[in-house]
């Protein structure tokens, strides 16, 4: 089980709010996990295309793992 999957629903909602997801209370835990993982993937792809391979691993993933 990954770090995000181990978070409780309340923590996931807070993380989702910080990530810019609106109306977080209407989503189930699995839906929030999926949305956050999609955002993380998009962010990593965006960073790689902007900064090259050296930027891989930075972004949203680093932010929510500190919560």
URVEN-V574128 format. One record per residue. N is the residue number from 1. PHI is phi in whole degrees, 0 to 359 (999 if undefined). PSI is psi in radians with two decimals (NA if undefined). D_FIRST is the distance of its C-alpha to the first C-alpha in Angstrom with 1 decimal. Layout:
BEGIN
n & phi & psi & d_first
N & PHI & PSI & D_FIRST
N & PHI & PSI & D_FIRST
END
This chain:
BEGIN
n & phi & psi & d_first
1 & 999 & 2.30 & 0.0
2 & 281 & 3.00 & 3.8
3 & 299 & -0.80 & 6.8
4 & 293 & -0.63 & 8.3
5 & 292 & -0.40 & 6.2
6 & 276 & -0.17 & 6.7
7 & 287 & 2.57 & 10.3
8 & 279 & 2.96 & 13.0
9 & 300 & -0.69 & 15.3
10 & 298 & -0.78 & 18.0
11 & 296 & -0.73 & 16.1
12 & 297 & -0.67 & 15.0
13 & 296 & -0.72 & 18.7
14 & 295 & -0.75 & 19.9
15 & 297 & -0.76 & 17.9
16 & 298 & -0.72 & 19.1
17 & 300 & -0.79 & 22.6
18 & 296 & -0.51 & 22.5
19 & 277 & -0.09 & 21.5
20 & 96 & 0.17 & 24.5
21 & 280 & 2.30 & 23.2
22 & 263 & 2.75 & 25.9
23 & 54 & 0.86 & 26.0
24 & 296 & -0.40 & 22.4
25 & 288 & -0.27 & 23.3
26 & 275 & -0.12 & 23.9
27 & 260 & 2.55 & 20.4
28 & 280 & 2.89 & 17.7
29 & 305 & -0.84 & 14.2
30 & 298 & -0.63 & 13.0
31 & 292 & -0.73 & 16.1
32 & 295 & -0.74 & 15.5
33 & 300 & -0.80 & 12.1
34 & 299 & -0.79 & 13.9
35 & 297 & -0.75 & 16.9
36 & 293 & -0.69 & 15.3
37 & 293 & -0.65 & 13.6
38 & 297 & -0.77 & 17.1
39 & 298 & -0.72 & 18.9
40 & 297 & -0.77 & 17.0
41 & 297 & -0.78 & 17.8
42 & 298 & -0.72 & 21.4
43 & 295 & -0.75 & 21.8
44 & 295 & -0.72 & 20.8
45 & 296 & -0.70 & 23.2
46 & 295 & -0.77 & 25.8
47 & 297 & -0.73 & 25.7
48 & 296 & -0.69 & 26.0
49 & 287 & -0.51 & 29.0
50 & 279 & -0.77 & 30.6
51 & 249 & -0.10 & 30.2
52 & 88 & -3.08 & 29.5
53 & 298 & -0.42 & 26.8
54 & 295 & -0.39 & 27.1
55 & 272 & -0.10 & 25.3
56 & 302 & 2.40 & 22.0
57 & 95 & -0.12 & 19.0
58 & 260 & 2.85 & 21.0
59 & 119 & -2.53 & 21.1
60 & 305 & -0.70 & 18.9
61 & 304 & -0.73 & 15.8
62 & 293 & -0.58 & 17.8
63 & 290 & -0.92 & 19.1
64 & 285 & -0.37 & 16.2
65 & 289 & -0.26 & 14.2
66 & 271 & -0.04 & 17.3
67 & 274 & NA & 17.2
END
